[in-house]
Amino acid sequence: MRLSAPICLSLVLSLLAGCDQINNALNQQTENGQAIGAGCRQSGRALEDCYQRNPRVSKADIFAGWKQMNEYMQAKKLDIIPPPPDPTPAPRHAAPAASAAASAPASESSNH
């Protein structure tokens, strides 16, 4: 049984289309890493901080985005935009004790 040329051609083209989807997914990860690096540079964060905050992203991609944004900011003479402070999570076990201690002086002062 011999396959005809149009069938072989369509089979090869469908396999190549799958390669494009894989390449697009890999390029998306690279672009995301570069965007993270650019954001870190614009906010004035050090590369090491950026690496620690994003351990799953390629360091090479983060550095490429950071470097590209650094060159852009120097060419345009842009200042950094400080990021908002990181939220500090409250300790889970200390919160009920702190609220009980805060309510105790209020109840004592109302009795006097």
C-alpha positions as CSV (number, residue, x, y, z in Angstrom):
1,M,0.0,0.0,0.0
2,R,1.6,3.2,-1.1
3,L,0.6,6.7,0.2
4,S,-0.1,9.3,-2.4
5,A,2.0,12.6,-2.5
6,P,-0.9,14.8,-1.3
7,I,-1.5,12.6,1.8
8,C,2.2,12.6,2.7
9,L,2.4,16.4,2.2
10,S,-0.5,17.0,4.5
11,L,0.9,14.6,7.1
12,V,4.2,16.5,7.1
13,L,2.6,19.9,7.2
14,S,0.4,18.9,10.2
15,L,3.5,17.7,12.1
16,L,5.3,20.9,11.4
17,A,2.4,22.9,12.7
18,G,2.8,21.1,16.0
19,C,6.4,22.3,16.1
20,D,5.3,25.9,15.8
21,Q,3.0,25.5,18.8
22,I,5.9,24.1,20.8
23,N,8.1,27.0,19.7
24,N,5.5,29.5,20.6
25,A,5.1,28.1,24.1
26,L,8.9,28.2,24.6
27,N,9.1,31.8,23.3
28,Q,6.3,32.8,25.7
29,Q,8.3,31.6,28.6
30,T,11.3,33.6,27.4
31,E,9.2,36.7,26.9
32,N,7.7,36.3,30.4
33,G,11.2,36.0,31.9
34,Q,12.3,39.1,30.0
35,A,9.3,41.0,31.2
36,I,10.0,40.1,34.8
37,G,13.6,41.3,34.4
38,A,12.5,44.5,32.9
39,G,10.0,45.1,35.7
40,C,12.7,44.4,38.3
41,R,15.0,47.0,36.7
42,Q,12.3,49.6,36.3
43,S,11.4,49.2,40.0
44,G,15.1,49.4,41.1
45,R,15.3,45.8,42.4
46,A,18.6,44.1,42.3
47,L,19.0,41.1,40.0
48,E,19.6,38.8,43.0
49,D,16.2,39.9,44.5
50,C,14.5,39.3,41.1
51,Y,16.1,35.8,40.9
52,Q,14.9,34.9,44.4
53,R,11.4,36.2,43.8
54,N,11.1,34.2,40.6
55,P,12.9,30.8,41.1
56,R,11.0,29.1,38.3
57,V,12.0,31.5,35.6
58,S,15.3,31.2,33.7
59,K,18.0,33.5,35.1
60,A,19.2,34.2,31.6
61,D,15.8,35.4,30.5
62,I,15.5,37.7,33.6
63,F,19.0,39.1,33.0
64,A,18.2,39.7,29.3
65,G,15.1,41.7,30.2
66,W,16.9,43.6,33.0
67,K,19.8,44.5,30.7
68,Q,17.5,45.6,28.0
69,M,15.5,47.8,30.3
70,N,18.7,49.2,31.9
71,E,19.9,50.3,28.4
72,Y,16.5,51.8,27.6
73,M,16.3,53.7,30.9
74,Q,19.8,55.1,30.5
75,A,19.1,56.2,26.9
76,K,15.9,57.9,27.9
77,K,17.3,59.2,31.2
78,L,14.4,57.6,33.2
79,D,14.4,57.2,37.0
80,I,13.3,54.1,38.8
81,I,9.7,53.8,40.0
82,P,9.9,52.4,43.5
83,P,7.6,49.4,44.1
84,P,5.0,49.3,46.8
85,P,6.3,47.8,50.1
86,D,6.0,44.0,50.4
87,P,3.1,43.0,52.6
88,T,4.2,41.6,55.9
89,P,2.1,38.6,56.9
90,A,0.9,38.6,60.5
91,P,1.9,35.6,62.6
92,R,-1.0,33.2,62.8
93,H,-0.6,32.2,66.4
94,A,0.1,35.7,67.8
95,A,-2.9,37.4,66.4
96,P,-5.5,36.0,68.9
97,A,-3.3,36.7,71.8
98,A,-2.6,40.3,70.7
99,S,-6.3,41.0,70.2
100,A,-7.1,39.6,73.7
101,A,-4.3,41.7,75.2
102,A,-5.6,44.8,73.4
103,S,-9.2,44.3,74.7
104,A,-8.1,43.6,78.3
105,P,-6.9,47.2,79.1
106,A,-10.1,48.6,77.5
107,S,-12.3,46.5,79.8
108,E,-10.3,47.4,82.9
109,S,-10.4,51.1,82.2
110,S,-14.2,51.0,81.8
111,N,-14.6,49.4,85.2
112,H,-12.8,52.2,87.1
